[in-house]
Every structure is written in C-alpha cells, then in structure tokens.
Amino acid sequence: MTGKATSVSKTGAGKTGAPDAADVMPLRYGDDPYVWACWLYYEDGKTQGEIADIMGISRATVNSYLADARSRGIVNISLEPSRLSSLSIALELKRHFGLHDCLVVPSDDGTRPLIDRLGTAGAQAIAKLLKSGDTLAVAWGRTVLAVGEQSNVPNLQDVTVVQATGGTRARFAYTPELCAAAFANATDGKLVNITAPAIVSTAEVRDILLAEPLIEDEFAVLSKANKAVFSVSSLRPNSTIHSSGFFESVSLQDYLAKNAVGVVAGRFIDAKGQPVAGPLDDRTIGISLDMLKSIGLRIAVAGGFDKVPAILAALRGGYINVLITDAATGRGILNADGVTALDQKANQRPRVDNNVSLPSSYRTHIKKFLNNPDDVVDEMLDGVVKAHASHIAPIKGSNRALVARSGPRPGKVGLVIGGGTGHEPGFLGYVGKGLADAVAIGNIFSSPPPTPILECAKAASGGQGVLFVYGNYAGDVMNFEMAAEMAQEQQIDVRTVLTTDDIASSPIEDREGRRGVAGNFFIFKVAGAACDRGLTLDACEAATRKANDRTFTMGVALEPCSLPQTRRHNFEIGPDDIEFGMGIHGERGVTREKMMSADEITDRVMDRIFAEMKPAAGDRVAVLINSFGATPMMELFILFRRVEQRLSAKDIKIDANWVGHYCTSLDMVGASISIMHLDPELTELLHHPCDTFALRVG
C-alpha cells in the first residue's frame, strides 16, 4: 500500500463504484474503498461476491478494485504494513473499549502535521455520522477547530450546533465560539452560543448567570444534544490547557496534586476517568461530565503520544464512544491498558470463490398455522367474533358484515368502513363505540362484495345518513359505489370519503389517485369521533376529508409477504435490498434500494413527508409507526425514536402517538410511518373517547 490511493475519484473504477461504497464504509477505512476491498479479501477471507454485497457495488467493480490495488502497489500479496497496522489498531481499540467505531490515521512521512491529518480524519467521521435533525455539542481546542474547518456536510436539514462551554476573553484562534461557528458553517446549521464566560469569578456569579432566561434556554438546547465532538488535552506544559491561557486565573497545581491527567470539555479527570474536584468546579459554565456521558454519540478527536494517559483516562471513564486518533497514539493506549500483542495476520491466504450449494434442508415454503388454506378467512373471522363478542356481532349471521354492539344509535350519522382481510387488526379492529359502526370484510387483499356493504349501511343507519370511508382501490371503489346506490334506493343518504394518504403511490398533483394505507387509522378515528359527537353528515364528511388531506404515509418493506394458499413470497426482495413505497396488498414497492440503517430509512421517509406537509415550528402532529406484520416492536420503537428526533428538530410537538400492528400486510417484514398534521378540530376529534378491541382512547 502506498498511501497515495486515497482519492478514488481520479480513477475509472472509482467513478463506477466509489460513491456507493463511501456511503456505507466503516470509519476505520477512511475514504479509500481500495483498502476496504483489500482488507475484506485478504484479511477477512470474503469472496468477491460477498465483498460486492458488503460494499454495495457490483462484483465487476470489486474485481477491478483488487486488480488496480495490485497494479498500483497498494497490495503485494499482503497489505502495506502501515495501513495494516492502523486498521488492526482501530479494530482492537474498538473491541477492547467497546467503542461504537474507531478511525486510526496511519503513520506517514511527517510532511503533514498530525493536527491536520486528525482534522481530515475527523471531518470524514463527521460527514458519515452527522444526520439531519441532530444537535451537535462542540467543545473547543486546536484539534476541534481543525475538524470543523475541514468539514463539509451538505444536504442536511435542521442541524443545531451548540457551544459546549462558555466563551473566553483569551486571544487564540480556537476559542469555543470559533469552534462552534466552524461546525455550523460546515453543516449550514443553526448556531447556539453559550453567552456567558466559561469561567467566572465566583460560584455566586455562576449561579446568577445560569438563572438568566437566555442562558437557561441555551443550556436547554445543550441538554438536547445527541452528538458531541471534542478533543482531550493532557496537562503537560506544551498542552492547550497551558498555552491557551484559558485557565490562567487558577493554578493547575491544585489539579495535578490530585493526580489529574487530562481535561475533557473543560473538566479534569484522573487516570481512571473519574472527575477531579478543584477550585474551578463551582465557577465553570459549560457541559458537565455527566451531561457529556448522556449524549448518544461522543466523538473524540485526539492524538500525540503525550496524550496517551489523558485519552486512556477518557476511554476508561466512558466519555468516548467514537475515537479518531493516530497509529502511534492508538498503540500506546492499548499498550498502556495491557494489550501488548496485536494480531496482524501476517500469513496471507489466497481467496477463491466457490459456488455454494443449498443445503438439503433449504425451505421453499413459509410455515403457517393453517388447516385448509381455502378456509383461512372464515376460520379467522370465526375466531375474531368469538374473541371479541363484547365489541362486535355478525349482521344476519354473516361474519363478513360486523356491527358494533354499542355504536349505532338513532339521530347519529353512521360510519361504515371496510376492505379485504390480511390487514388485521385493520378494519374489523376499529369497530366499536366512538369509532366505526360497521365493517364489511372481503377475502385476502380483496374488496368485500356490495351486499355485505349494504347490510352494514342498514345496520349503521340512525336516520341521519351514513358515511362510507375506505381505501382508494379499484375493487373497493366499484363495490362501495354499488352499495351506496343500493342504499340510496332504501332512503339511506350516503357520503363517501376515499383515503389517499400514501405519498409514494402518486405525485402530489395526483393526490386523488393515491392509495389509502396505514393512515386509515387516523382517518377512521376522526370520522368515528365526528359521527359519535352528533355532527351532521356534511360536517362529518368535511372533518374526514380534512383528516385525509392532512395525513401522510410512506411504507418500507424488507421482506415480502406470503399468501396462505401458496405459502410462498409474492415476489422476492434481494438479501441486501429494501423497497420504498409499499402498499398493503402484497404488491411491490415504488423503488428498490440497498439496505440502509434504520435512521437512514426513517430520514428518507420523513424528508418526503416534510416536503409535502410543510410544517412550521410549533405545529402539532400525531404519529403512527405501523408494522406490516412481521416487524417486531423493538424495531418499531427504533423508528419512532428517529421520527421524534426529526420532529423535535423542527420544533414540532407530538400530541399523540401509536406504535405497533395497526394495518398489516399478512407477514410482510416492514413498517410504515404516518403523520397527521393536526389543527384544533382534528386534535379534539383524535382524543375523543372510543372503545374497540384494537383501539381504546379515553
């Protein structure tokens, strides 16, 4: 390895494969996909096909990388020692200290100052780790400023950069204010300064300043930081702590006498990472060590062999979970903590791709709890009616038309919903007091026929008309319209609202052509509340249309569903693929892309929703994180976590939220995110009491 192959964009291979690879590349490989490919092939023993899957590129590009690496001297049977050493050190630091990630800068010929190389590496990490909606706490120091000045993270939204400590009157180029400003410029983010000195004269002055409303607001932003970037200072005479004059008002001997070895964000720590008490504790305005440890991603950029004790102390104290350092410092940290032998895998083995045959036990069918697959809907409905007899009852003995036991009443607009099965608890789970009065049920992913819909209308009618609410699918539209005409003949006034919340299914100019998906949950809820409150048919229709217009949904699938009759997937999604824009009838998504992290998926969905919803700061929303059937609650809550972060970054309040299985697609692995943009009327209707077997409010 020559060290000259860090800019892949200059080669033809880089143009075809590097952009995709860079998006998913672990930090330890820097920005060099050649090194990544070589490591996976020569060190990890991966086949070229496996490497292509891991890197998100074609197998031909992998082959080109490996060939180019050999021709350019990056690889000569073994990885060049300095690169191999830095990767091995990064892996061992990550393993030994349980880090989220680690990037180790290789040794070089000394032509570039270490602080510049750390700044470049730190900028790479920031570009990979920072996301839309993040609040980044920024400490101060020469290294921190180098990272900020070399960072450039375009295309982010709603990033807040907050100064982690107060300011200073000292005259140096890397003040807290300048460091925070550099990161705000790099991210086009909102800058929040701490408008108070970092160190004040007395504890009383500190308390007075912290009680000021402006500074309270600034610390409130700091408390919401989910990522932090900082360096670690030693206490040697040439350290930043001494040369900056930042602590000139106090003798550092007080801390040295108590065995302090370093400083993290203006706070002193001992060799075990424990805080060291001293005269500055009650006079410091800035992030505390406890606050720092509560931040999710804590990025430390620090190097230089003199800093080994200080960085090791910060690692032991748990203040760092992403470390960016140089090879000599990294090795020194490991040696100081008792790790003396690094496995460098000196003996390289040639790798050969082999065709792997499927084991004899390989399954082609999905196992399900079934009797006769043709009876699955009727048996399921029989079970539902028996399990929830207190809420629903068959109409004229048919489980294909169910009525709420406590819903319909004279003088009230009736609400009828319906659709195919396979979405449980969708449709039939939302029948009861304060919600739907009746539901018509079809076969799997199929519309109910007109006759059970008509029976539902008759059962729900209280003399004030009936509102039909259902998804915008051809079969449903045809059969519900036929039923409406039949009801009109029996003097039942019917109005219809089609749900069209799926923002992926048609462009915004064709909103009326979109599908109704999991956002049905919100629209049914509002419609049911309006009817239950005794509003007129016109008012119920208007409220329901408003709910539909202000509900936005997008779904993502990881695996397709399987029908009971076939017990096979409807289609195939590749092992590393996902599909955006899923409906709820087992159909393909709108676009297929490579698998990405939960936060990236959520960001993709939320960016689309924000583009259409156009929210303003202070707005209120309701959130639904819905499983398509096989996605567990654990993963749904991870998605909700990110949704909340994105909304909070725009100062949007979540008024109500639901996380779980609400509108499924049999056993599909995937989820959808629905956002309802609330106004006072929708908020009131959303909180109106209801009691069904799948939803209870109030």
Disulfide bonds with the S-S distance in Angstrom:
none
